[in-house]
Amino acid sequence: MIPVLIPRPRVVEEQGGDLFLLRRETRIVTRRPKLGEYLAGLLRPATGFALPVTAGERSEGDIVLAGGGAAGDASEAYALSADAAAVTITAEHDAGLFAGIQTLRQLLPAEIERDTVQDAAWAVPAVTVEDAPRFSYRGVMLDIARHFFDADQIIRLIDQLAAVKINHLHLHLTDDQGWRLEIPGWPELTRSGAASAVGGGPGGFLTTADFERVVRHAASRFVTIVPEVDMPGHTNAAIVAYPELAPEGYAIAPFTGMDVGFSSLSIEAEVTYRFIDEVVGHIASLTPGPYVHLGGDESFATKDEDFCRFIERATAIIAAHGKTPIGWHEIGLCRGLPAGTIGQYWSYRVPQDDAGERARSIVEQGGSLILSPADAVYLDIKPEAGYPLGLEWTGAPTPLAQVVDWDPATLVPDVGEEHILGIEAPVWTETIETSADLEAMVFPRVLGVADMAWADAATDVPRRVAALLPRLDAAGIRFGPA
Ligand code: TNX
């Protein structure tokens, strides 16, 4: 019997022969020592086996990671085969070997996820797998502005998400309630600007070294960090730090509530654009990934015409620093976006107001879309009525069955799959304060997101996710309602 795999691979075939048994003598044979050590690090705690990593000749009973290392386009395609003689994962790129390793984890008994030695028969069924993702962008967004999450907490989340082949983590670094990243030359951002949070908590921020550590760890898990500095709205914390960034007459005071849409940077003042240039320049220099996200959502305190003047300048600044801008779909109001600008759609499964038009405008200007329909993949919305954590502004809770009840190829009218970069599940943190809260809201629902973004069609998701719960439990993930 082949265990449930999430995300579901393209092709899984059960083979007739004997299964593979991971034993005390098993070695990991590969020319990619980092990936070999990563796999050994996953398998050693529960098995208690030494699992040496070697570049030598393969022999009976080994796990083999073949290929990898090819330069250029980082395809995540891989093949895996297991029989009595060996488990072999083959891929052209390291990203594919990494994806295959996640599949191998799920082919082993759930106890493999425990961090102490278990008494188990470490069998892998005789199987062949051929696999590649539907979408290249499979993301989660963590808001560290409403409540702060530190580098260790972010790293824990990255490891949990990488296991289900999520490959982008968007960090919402700034909002009205707090500024969360140190910026050289602007020390007040992380003094006064970081000292608040929703509900009046202590706040906090990532130092440059913290951010670099997160980026490095993410890269080792084949996860791209997408940093967001939200503007021109959602900027009260920046204004508390530097009042010269405010429009005339703005009442300057820290904000610890949950309202949105009241703040704006000054559109007129040149200091605003010097500020953006230095912030974006610093973030771009720390971020190996191709994107900088500039927010642009809910700028209700900014007139449309000012909004577009601002967005056109801010996106040009991002492009000048060598990054591709991403903005929430509101920026599609504006017609002067740099080529390739990406829109993040966050309206409902049925587009509300002009969300569909704005998203489509971004595609018409040569860009593509990341899809985050709020009544499906907003993991900060309650999973069930009465649940203590979470918001409910979408009108109803979002159980797992609803997370996957939509079609990326038809969500935005007249925008086909070729213009969809992928899917992202945002986690806003107005009500989420700890890693335990976060895990309860993210898991198990993110498995539905991962399945939809990777697999060609997400079918039978609630039953398949239920089968994976013992594995989440073994991994120490404090998941919420299934
Ligand atoms: C809307 S979604 C927001 C956020 C809130 C979120 C709460 C979006 C682009 N903006 O500011 O945190 O709703 O679910």
Boltz pocket constraint, residues with backbone or C-beta under 6 A from the ligand:
constraints:
  - pocket:
      binder: B
      contacts: [[A, 260], [A, 297], [A, 298], [A, 328], [A, 346], [A, 378], [A, 380], [A, 391], [A, 428], [A, 429], [A, 430]]
      max_distance: 6.0
